[in-house]
Amino acid sequence: MMATEAQLGLSWYVVQTHVNAEVKAAANLVRQGFGVYLPRYQKRRSHARRVDLVARPLFPRYVFVAIDLATQRWRAIQSTLGVSHLVCLHGRPASVESAVVGALKAREDEAGFITLSRKSPFSPGDRVRITEGAFADSLALVEGVSDHERVAVLLDLLGRKVRVMVGANLIAAA
């Protein structure tokens, strides 16, 4: 039977990391004996005609750390490689409710990534601007959303409306 965090005297706190140093900070905190939680999600990345999934922190520049303030040397966190500072309030670390961390962990899939809502931010009738590709900077009207990755837009080309399918990551609200 495992003891809960509360039974061990542990509470969750927030550490701000240096830019793009979440993994480095987490590894160094674990090495020092702290419990760490770095919630991550999988982001689609398009590069050189390739699309792949990369792990990204859900909260860039932040990680959660479990600390027993009575027994652990929590001030050592301030000088940990990759850590900018421990988020404090009136000189004491500001705690986070365990339910918040628990809710995040409950949304993880079997690979340990947070599953985000797949709902497209666009709906039919929205005016959008295409940000990349052959039609970059063109204004369009959303005709329909096929899934969370592709959007059908109507472009005004040569005096008539032309239906074009574009990646949802290639358009922005106009």
Secondary structure, DSSP 8 states (H G I E B T S, - for coil): ----TTTTT-EEEEEEE-TT-HHHHHHHHHHTT-EEE--EEEEEEEETTEEEEEEEESSTTEEEEEE-TTTS-GGGGGGSTTEEEE-EETTEE-EE-HHHHHHHHHTB-TTS-B------S--TT-EEEE-SSTTTT-EEEEEEE-SSSEEEEEEEETTEEEEEEEEGGGEEE-
